[in-house]
Amino acid sequence: MRSKEVTLKNRAALKRVMQPFSDIDMLKIAEIQWERLRYHRNNQTYRMLMNMCHLLLNNLLMSDDKGEIRFAEFIDTQAMPRLYEKFIMEYYKRHFPELHAHASQISWNTDDGYIDFLPTMQTDVSLYYGGKCLIIDAKYYGNTMQQARGFDARTHHSNNLYQIFSYVKNKDISHNGSVMGMILYAKVDKETVQRHEYNIDGNRIMIRTLDLSGEFFAIQRQLNEIAALLKP
């Protein structure tokens, strides 16, 4: 409120908002240990609020420089991908508890049970409903497509496709197509919107972008549409 950029009108409004918090001590931002926050059923409703505070205080919220909404720059290149995954997870936990959203490990479906030295398959978000499963692989980075050297054609990132396909096929041990996979890219700039679906060996593999540049209700609509794949 001491900033010269805050108008008198806004300063007065902020003082009114802050009045109920006059007896609450101020915290030094650098001393907040976010990783030690714990939630239970009595304070669960604060989880999303605290996550938003984390975003704000770490300068990870969207900026609107030059009239265009985009995510602000930040130093830790690993921070936003983690928060992006966490945001998707917490959204479904909060708004669709019946989908039982969680990160899960998938066992390798080997013929003889030998799995020594095979890497761990860890999903970002897994949703379950009515005997069906949707595995979401959340990706947050600049380009949602790749371009082969010496060729004009653009294709999906091969490693991402191999990964989600491996997750889906090893999860679908009944081979009945009840498991679906989705690569969900974050769209934070002018990257082309992706919406592709393939039926590969009996399973649906989808590639989509989640546009984070608009109002929250628009983001909510996109996430609800994904939930409808399991629960129409």
C-alpha positions in Angstrom: 0.0 0.0 0.0 3.0 2.3 0.4 3.8 2.1 -3.3 3.3 5.3 -5.3 1.6 3.3 -8.0 -1.4 2.6 -5.7 -4.1 5.3 -6.1 -5.7 6.9 -3.1 -9.0 5.1 -3.9 -7.3 1.7 -4.0 -5.3 2.5 -0.9 -8.5 3.2 1.0 -10.1 0.1 -0.3 -7.1 -2.0 0.7 -7.3 -0.6 4.2 -10.9 -1.6 4.6 -10.1 -5.1 3.4 -7.1 -5.4 5.7 -9.0 -4.2 8.8 -10.2 -7.7 9.9 -6.6 -8.9 9.8 -5.2 -6.2 12.1 -4.5 -8.7 14.9 -2.7 -11.2 12.6 1.1 -11.1 12.6 3.0 -10.4 9.4 5.2 -13.1 7.9 8.5 -12.7 6.2 8.0 -14.2 2.8 11.5 -15.7 2.7 10.8 -17.6 5.9 7.6 -19.4 4.7 8.3 -23.1 4.4 5.7 -24.1 1.8 6.8 -27.7 1.8 5.8 -28.1 5.5 2.2 -27.0 5.0 -0.1 -29.9 5.9 -3.8 -30.2 5.1 -6.6 -32.2 6.7 -10.3 -32.2 6.5 -10.6 -29.2 8.8 -8.4 -26.9 6.7 -8.7 -28.6 3.3 -10.6 -25.6 1.9 -7.4 -23.5 2.3 -5.3 -25.6 0.0 -6.1 -23.8 -3.3 -5.8 -20.4 -1.6 -2.4 -21.3 -0.3 -1.3 -22.5 -3.7 -2.4 -19.2 -5.2 -0.4 -17.4 -2.6 2.6 -19.5 -3.5 2.2 -18.5 -7.1 1.8 -14.9 -6.3 4.7 -14.6 -3.9 7.1 -16.4 -6.2 6.2 -14.1 -9.1 4.6 -16.9 -11.1 1.2 -15.3 -11.8 0.2 -14.1 -15.2 1.4 -10.6 -16.4 -0.3 -8.5 -19.0 2.6 -6.6 -20.6 1.8 -4.9 -23.8 -1.8 -5.9 -23.4 -1.2 -9.6 -23.8 -1.8 -12.0 -20.9 1.2 -14.3 -20.4 2.9 -16.0 -17.5 5.6 -13.9 -15.8 9.3 -15.0 -16.1 10.8 -16.9 -13.3 14.2 -18.3 -12.4 13.4 -21.9 -11.3 12.6 -23.6 -14.6 11.3 -26.6 -12.6 8.8 -24.6 -10.5 6.1 -24.0 -13.1 5.9 -27.6 -14.4 5.5 -28.8 -10.8 2.8 -26.2 -10.1 1.0 -26.9 -13.3 0.8 -30.6 -12.4 -0.3 -29.7 -8.9 -2.9 -27.3 -10.1 -4.6 -29.9 -12.3 -4.5 -32.5 -9.5 -5.9 -30.2 -6.9 -8.6 -28.9 -9.3 -10.0 -32.4 -9.8 -9.7 -33.3 -6.1 -11.6 -30.2 -5.2 -14.3 -30.1 -7.9 -14.6 -33.8 -8.9 -13.8 -35.9 -5.7 -15.7 -38.8 -7.3 -12.9 -39.1 -9.9 -10.4 -40.0 -7.2 -7.6 -38.0 -8.7 -4.1 -39.0 -7.6 -0.6 -39.7 -8.9 -0.1 -43.4 -9.2 2.6 -45.9 -10.1 1.9 -48.3 -12.9 3.3 -51.8 -12.8 5.0 -53.2 -15.9 2.8 -55.8 -17.4 5.5 -58.3 -18.3 4.8 -61.8 -19.4 7.0 -63.5 -16.8 6.9 -60.9 -14.0 10.6 -60.0 -14.4 10.9 -56.2 -13.9 14.5 -55.8 -12.7 16.1 -52.5 -14.0 12.9 -51.3 -15.6 12.2 -47.6 -14.8 9.3 -46.6 -12.6 6.2 -45.4 -14.4 4.7 -42.6 -12.3 1.7 -40.7 -13.6 1.1 -37.0 -13.1 -2.7 -37.4 -12.6 -4.9 -40.4 -12.8 -8.7 -40.2 -12.8 -11.1 -43.1 -12.2 -14.8 -43.5 -12.7 -17.2 -46.2 -13.6 -14.5 -48.8 -14.3 -12.6 -46.4 -16.6 -9.3 -44.6 -16.1 -7.8 -41.5 -17.7 -4.1 -40.9 -17.3 -3.1 -37.3 -17.7 0.5 -36.5 -18.5 0.9 -32.7 -17.8 3.5 -30.9 -19.9 4.6 -27.4 -19.3 7.2 -26.1 -21.8 7.5 -23.8 -24.8 6.7 -25.8 -27.8 3.9 -28.4 -28.0 5.2 -29.7 -31.4 8.6 -30.8 -32.7 10.1 -30.2 -36.1 12.5 -32.7 -37.6 15.8 -31.3 -38.8 15.7 -30.8 -42.6 12.0 -31.3 -42.8 9.1 -28.8 -42.9 6.5 -31.1 -41.3 5.8 -30.7 -37.6 4.8 -33.6 -35.4 4.0 -34.4 -31.8 6.9 -34.9 -29.5 7.8 -38.6 -29.9 9.1 -39.2 -26.4 5.8 -37.8 -24.9 3.8 -40.1 -27.1 5.9 -43.1 -26.3 5.6 -42.4 -22.6 1.8 -42.0 -22.5 1.3 -45.0 -24.7 3.5 -47.1 -22.4 1.5 -46.0 -19.4 -1.8 -46.8 -21.0 -0.9 -50.2 -22.3 0.6 -51.4 -19.1 -2.3 -50.1 -17.1 -4.9 -51.7 -19.3 -4.1 -55.2 -18.2 -7.6 -56.5 -19.3 -7.0 -55.2 -22.8 -10.6 -53.9 -23.0 -9.9 -50.2 -23.8 -11.0 -49.0 -20.4 -7.8 -46.9 -20.0 -7.3 -43.6 -21.9 -4.3 -41.4 -22.0 -3.9 -37.7 -22.5 -1.0 -35.4 -22.9 -2.1 -32.0 -21.6 0.2 -29.2 -22.7 -0.1 -25.8 -21.0 -0.8 -23.1 -23.5 0.7 -19.9 -22.1 1.6 -18.0 -25.3 0.6 -17.9 -28.9 1.3 -21.6 -29.4 -1.3 -23.3 -31.6 -4.2 -25.0 -29.7 -3.8 -28.8 -29.9 -6.8 -31.1 -30.0 -6.0 -34.5 -31.5 -7.3 -38.0 -30.7 -6.0 -41.3 -31.9 -7.3 -44.8 -31.3 -4.2 -47.0 -31.0 -4.5 -50.7 -30.4 -7.9 -50.3 -28.8 -7.1 -47.3 -26.5 -7.8 -43.6 -26.9 -4.7 -41.4 -26.9 -5.5 -37.7 -26.8 -3.3 -34.6 -27.1 -4.7 -31.3 -25.9 -3.7 -27.9 -24.7 -5.0 -26.2 -21.6 -5.2 -22.5 -22.4 -4.1 -20.6 -19.3 -4.2 -17.1 -20.8 -7.9 -16.4 -20.1 -10.2 -15.9 -17.1 -10.5 -18.8 -14.6 -14.0 -19.7 -15.7 -12.5 -20.5 -19.2 -9.8 -22.7 -17.7 -12.5 -24.4 -15.6 -14.6 -25.1 -18.6 -11.7 -26.9 -20.3 -10.9 -29.0 -17.2 -14.6 -29.9 -16.8 -14.7 -31.0 -20.4 -11.8 -33.4 -19.7 -13.7 -34.7 -16.7 -16.7 -35.4 -18.9 -14.6 -38.0 -20.8 -15.1 -40.2 -17.7 -18.3 -38.8 -16.3 -20.6 -37.4 -19.1 
